[in-house]
Amino acid sequence: MTSTVDYSGKIPNNVGLDTDRRLQRALESWQPNFLSWWRDLGPRVFKENDIYLRTAVAVGRAGWAHFGYVKMPEYRWGIFLAEREGERTIGHGEHRGEPMWQTVPGEYRADLRRLIVIQGDTEPASVEQQRHLGRTAPSLYDLRNLFQVNVEEGRHLWAMVYLLHAHFGRDGREEADMLLRRNSGDPDAPRILGAFNEPTPDWLAFFMFTYFTDRDGKFQLGTLKESAFDPLSRTCEFMLKEEAHHMFVGTTGVQRVVERTAAVMKEHDTEDVLPYGAIPFSVIQKYLNFHFSVSMDLFGSETSTNAANYFTGGLKGRWMERRRKDDHRLLEGVRDVRTVRDGAHATDEVAALSALNLDLRDEYVNDCERGVRRWNRALEEAGVPQRLSLPHEGFNRQVGTYAGSFVAPSGEVIDEAAWHARRDRWLPTPRDEADVAALMRPVYDPGAFAGWISPPAVGIDDRSADFPYVRIG
C-alpha cells in the first residue's frame, strides 16, 4: 500500500490491485453493476455536465485531493486505505497489545462481515435519498456540494465492497451484490437502517441530514477506525477525511438558512417570514427535532451485548479509543442508563461494557451541540431573540430505552394523548413540508442564490461564490 493512488487501471487504488488478478477481475465484474445503479438511482439531473469536484490522488495528510471539472459518470471511484503507521497493535479488548489483523480471524468472520455490510448499506442509501435535489438547488455552489457528497458516498460504497470481496470470499461477493439490490424506501427491499429509508424532500432536510445523520456516520466510522482488523481500520480512517466535507455542508447549510431567516425577520419585524420567501424559524426547529431524533436511533439500544462483544473481541472501539485514560478492557466500572419508568424519568446502573452504544451516543450529542451553539451565535449577531436547541434525548425515539415512551422536546414525560395533541408543534407537518417545498425553486446562475438562504462566507477550493461550480448551458 502506497500513499499515492494508481489511476492507470479501471479501478483507481492504492492497495496493489494489479498484483491480485482474481480480486481485480471480481471487482471489475462488479463495476458495471455499480455504474448501472448510479445511472438508475443516482442524481437525476446534470449527469453529463461538468462539475467542479475533488478527487482523491493520495492518502497522506496534505495534498491528498485534486479539484477539477468532471462529469459524474466519469468520476474515478476507487479504493483507498490510509497509510499504515509502523507495526500497529490492537488498542482495546482481550487482544489489546497484539499485532493488528491483516486477515479475518475465523471466530469473528460473521460479525465483521455484518458490521461492514451495515456500514456499506448506508452509503448508496443517502445517494438514493438525495437523487432528486439537483432539480431545486438554491445555487450552483450548493449543487456542486450535493454532487460532491453523492460521489463520495459512492466511493465509500466501493470501500466496503473492496473489503467484502477481498476478505470474505463468496459470502462477501453476495453481500456486495445485495448492497445494490436494496433501495432506500423500497417496500420489498429497504435499506437496513430506518433513517436511510426516510425521504429527503427538500434542501433544508438535506442540510439537516448532512449535519445530523452524516455526523452519526462520522462516529460510527470512528469506532471502526479502532478495529483490530487493519484493512477496515485504515479504510475508515481515510473515509473520515472525506466525511468531514459532508458535515461541513450540513453545518454551513443550516447556518446560511438561519442567517437568511434572521435577516428577513429583522427587516420586516415579524416571525412570519414565509410571505417574504424565507423559512420560518419554527419550521427550522421542527426539522432539527426530527433529524436529530431519527439519527439518535441509529446508535441502537443503550445497552447491548453485541456492542460489548464487538469491543471485547477488538472489532470496534470507542470514539478516540487510544486517547482514553483507562484499561481499554472495561472489565470493571458501571454507568447510569437513562430511561422512563412509570411515567417519570429514571436511571439504571449497568456495566460500562454493556453501555458502549450510549457512550458513543453521548459523544455524538456533545458534538451536535457545537453546531447549535454556532447557529445561535449567528442569531445573536443578527439581533433576534430566537434560539435553536436540541430536543431531549428521549424525544421521538423508536429504539432503545425511550421507545414506547412519550417525551416532549423539553424532556417532560407526557401521555400518548398529549403527545398526539402537541406533535405538530414539534415535528414537521405536511403543511410545513409543502411550504418549504414551495420555496425550492432552482437557481442556476453563477453567483446567484435563492431567497431563503444566504451566500457562503467562502467558496470551495479558494474559489469565489460566483465561480461556475457546475457548467450549465
N, C-alpha and C positions, 0 to 999 in steps of 0.2 A: 504494500500500500504506500502510495506517494502523496505528497501534498498537492501536486499538480494533477489536473484532470485530463485524461486522454480522450480527445474528441475525434479520433481517427476512425472509430468503428461506428456501428449502428447505434450503440448504446454508450454514451459517454460514461466514464467510470474512473475511479482511482483504486480499484480492487483487483487489477490484473485479470480482467475478464478474458482477455485474449489467450491466457495460459490455461484456461479450463474450457475446452471446446464444448464439452457436454452441457455445462451450465450456460455457456454463451448461446448455444443453439436453443436451449429451453426458453431462455428469456427472450430471444429474438422471435420465437414462435408465439410468445405471449404478447409481444409488442403490437401486432396488428389488432388484437382484441382490445387493447388499451386505446389505440387510435380510433377504433370504431366506437368505443364507449365515449370518447371525447367528442367525436362528431355528433353523436346522438344525444348525449346528456350533458355535454359541456356548455360553455357560453353560447347563447342562441344568436348573437349578433356580432358583427365585426370580426368574424373568424379569419377573414382574408386580408384584414387591414394591418398596416404596420403599426406596432405598438412598442413604446419605449420601455422595454423590460430589462431586468437584471438576470444574468445567467451566471451560475457558479463556474469559476475557472480554476479554483484551488480551494483547499480546506484549511489554510493557515489562518492566523489571527488578523492579518491585514491583506488588503488587495485580493480578496477572495472572489469578488464578483465583477462582472463586466456589464455595462449598460449599453444598450443599442436597440435599434428597431428590428423587430422580428414579427412574423406572422405566427399566431398561436399554434396552428397545426404543425409548424416547422420548428417549434421550440424544442431544444435538445434536452429532454428529460433524461436524467442519468442517475447513477448510483454512487454516492459519495460517503465515505467514512472519515471521521476526524482522525488526525494523526495519532498514532499510538505513542503514549508517553512512557517510554522505557519499559521496564518489567513491572507492569501494574499488578497489584494484588487485590483480592476481594476485600471490600471495605466494611462488611457487616454480616451478621448472621453466623451460623455454625461453621461456615467455611472461611471466616474472616482470617486474612493473612495468607491464604493460599493463592497460587497463581490464578489469574483470570482464565476463564474457559475459552478456548478457541473453537471447540466443538460442543455440541449439546449433550450433556450427561443424560443417559437413558432415563433415570428416575425423574427428571424434570422436563422431559420432552413434551408431554401433553400440556403441561402448564405454560411453558414458554411459548408453544405454538398458539395457545389460546390468547395470551397477552399480545402477541404480535398481530394476530387476526383482528382483535378488538381495536387496537390502535390503527391498523391498516384500514378498517372499515369506516372510520371517521373521516378519512382523507377525501375519498371521492364523494362521500355524502355531502360535505359542505359545498363542493362544486355544483352538485345537483340542486341543492337548496338555493343557490345564488345564480343559477343559469340565466334567468330572465332579467336580471337587474341592469344589464347593459342598455336595455331599451329606455330606461328612465334615469340615466346617470345625470347628476347635477352639474358635472363639468368633465372636461377631458382629463383633468388631474385625477378626479375620483374614478373615472372609467379605467384609467391605467392602473390605479391601485387595486381595483377589483380584479382585473385580469392578472396582476402580479400575484395576488393571493391565490387565484384559481390555478395558475400554472405551478405554483409551489406546492399546493395541496396535491396536485397530480404527481409532482416529484416525490412527495412524501409517501404516496401510494407505492411508487417504484421502490422506495427504500425498504418498505415492509415486504413487498413481493420478492425482492432480491433475497432477503433473509429466509423466506419460506422456500424458495427454490434451492438456495444454496445449502440449507441445513436440515430440511425436513422431508426430503425425498418425495415420494408420490403423494403422501398426505399434504405436504406443503404446496405442491403444484395444484392439487384440487382446491385447497383453500384459496390460493391466488386466483384461480378461475372464479370462485364464488364471490370474491370482492367486486367483480364486475357484474355479477348477476343480481345481487341485491341492489335495490334503488331506494333513495330517500322517499318515504311516504307510500311506497308500494304496498297495497293491502296484502298481497300474497308473499312478497319477499322484501320486507322492510329492512332498513339498517338496524344494527344490533342495539344501539343505544337510543333511548327515546328522544333526546334533544336533537338528534340528527334525522328525525322524521318530521320535525316541526317545519312549517313553511317559513320562508324569509320573504315576506310580501313586499317590502319596501326598503329604502336606504337607511331609515332610522333603525329598522330591525337588523340590517346588515352591520351597521356600526356597533349596535349593542351585542350582536353575535360575535364580532371580531374582538370586542373588548372582553366579554364575559366567557363565552364558550371557547374561543381560542386561548384564553388565559387558563381555562381548565386544561387544555391541551399542553400548554407550557408546563404545568405542574405534573401532569401525567408523564410527559417526556422526561422531566427532571428526575422522577423516580426510576424510570427505565435507564436513564444515563448512569445510574448507580449499579446497574445489573452486573452480576458476575460473568455473564455471557458477553465477552468483549465485543464481538461484532454488533450486537444490539446496543451496547453502551455507546460505542463510537458513532453508530448511525444516528442515535438520538441526540448526541452532542452536536452533530452538525445540523440536524433538523431544528434544534433550538435557535441556532444562528438565523435561520430563515424565518422561524416563527415570530421573532421579535418584530419584524415588519408588520405582520398581521395584527398584532396588538397595537402597534403604532397607528395603524389605520383606524382601529376602533377608538383608541384614546383621543386622538386628534379629531376624528369624525364627530364623536359626541360633543366634544368641546366646541367645535365650529357650529354645530346646531344650537347649542346652549348660548353661545355668544350672539348668534343672529336673533334668537328668540328674545334675549335680554335687551338687545338694541331696539327691537321693534316695540317691546313693552314700554321701554323708556320713552321712545319717540312719540308714541301715541297714548301714553299714560293709561294703559289698560293691560289686563291679563288676557283679554280676548284677542289674540293676535292672528287667529285663523283668517279673518277677513282681509288682513294685510299680508297674507302669504307666508306666514311663519307657523311653526308647530307650537301649540300651547305647552306651557311648562308642565301642566298636569299630565298631559299625554306622554311627554318625555319621561316623567317619573313612572308612569304605568308601564311603559316599555322596559324601563330599567328593572322594575319589580319582577316582570315576567322572565326576562332573560337571566337575571341573577338566580331566581328560584329554580328554573329549569336546569341551569348549569350546576347548581348545588347538588342536584340529584345525580349528576354524573359521577360523583365521588363514591356512590354506593352507600351501603349501610355503615353507620358509625362504628359498629363492632363487627369484625369479620374474621372468621377462621382462615379463609383463603388469603387475606392480606397478611395475616400473621405467618402463614406457611410460606408465602412468597418471600417475605422478609427473612425468615429463618433460613430458607434454602438459598438465599442470595439472589433471587430472580429480580426483585425490586428493592430499592432502598427507600429512605425518606428524602424529602426535599433537602438539598445541601447536606447529605449524609456525612460526608467527610469533614464537615465543619462542626458537627455536633460534639458536645463535650460529655459523652457518656461511654458506656462499654460497647455500643453498637451491636448489642445482642438482645437487650431488653428482657433479660430473664427475670428481672425483678422490676418493681415500680408499678404504680397504678395511676389512673387519671379518671376524672369525672366525665361522664357522658350525659349530656342534657337531653331531656325528653319532656313529654306531657303525660301526666297520670292523674286520673280522677278530676279532669278539668283544670288542672293547675300545673305550672312548671315544676319539674323535679329533676334530680340528678341521681345517677347510679355510678358506683365506683367499680371500675373494671380494670383488668390487667392492661398495662400500657401496650403490650404487644398485640392485643386484640383490637386496639383503638387506632390503628395506623391510618385508616381512612379519615378519621376525624382529625388526626394530626395534620394530614395533608390539606384537608379542607380548611382548617383554621389558618394555615399558611396562605391559602388562596384568598380567604376573606380579607386578611390583612393587606394583601397586595391589591385587591379590588378597592379597598378604602383609599389608597393613594390616588387613584384616578378620580374618585368622587371629590376628594379634597381639591384636586386640581380644577375640576369643573366648578366647584363652589368658589374658588378664588376668582374665576372668570366672572361669575355672577356678582361677587362683591365688588370687583373692579368696575363692573358695569353700573353699579349703584342701584341694583334691585334687591329686594329683601328675600326672594325665594332661594331655597337651598335644596339640592338633591340629597338623597340618603339611601343607603342600602336598607332593604327591609330586614326584619328579624330572620334569623336562620331557619325558623320553623314555618315561615310564611310559604304557602302554596306548595308544600312538599308532598311528593308522591313516593319517595324512597326513604327508608331509614326510620329512626325513632319517632319522627314527627308525622309520618304517613298515617292518614286517618284522623289526624287532629286538625283543628281549625284555629289558626293563629293569625292575627292581624299583623300588618307591617310593623306596628309599634311593639309587637310582642305580646299583646293582650290575647289571652286564650278565650275564645268565644264558642258558641254552639253553632251547629250546622245552619240553622235558620238565619242567624245573624250574619254568618259568612255569605250566604247567597244574597241576602238583602244588601250587603255592602260591597260585594265583589266588584261591581262596575266602577267603584271609586278607586280601586287598587290595580286592576288589570285592564289591558286594552279591550274595548268593546268593538263590535263590528262597526259601529259609527265612528269610533276613533280611527280605526284602520281605514275606513273609507275616506275620512277627512285627510289623513296623511297621504293616502294614495292619490287624492285629487291634486296634491301639490307636486307629485312626482312627474314633472314634465322634463323631458331631456333637454340638456344644454350642451351643444357640441361645438360651440365657437371657442377658439383658443382664448384663454383669459377671462371668459365669462362664467358666471356661477348662478345657480338657481337662487331664487329669493329667500329660500328657507335655510340657507347655510352660508356661513362666512367663508371667504377665501382662506387658504392655509397661510401660516406665517412664513413658511419656506417651501420651496418646491422639492422635487426629487432629484438627487444627484447634482445638487447645486444649480439646478435649472430654475428659471423664473416661473411664476404661476401661469403666465400666458404662453408657455412653451407648448408646442403641439404634441402632447404626450401620446395621442392617437391620431394618425393621419386619416382624415375623413374627407371624401370629396374626390 
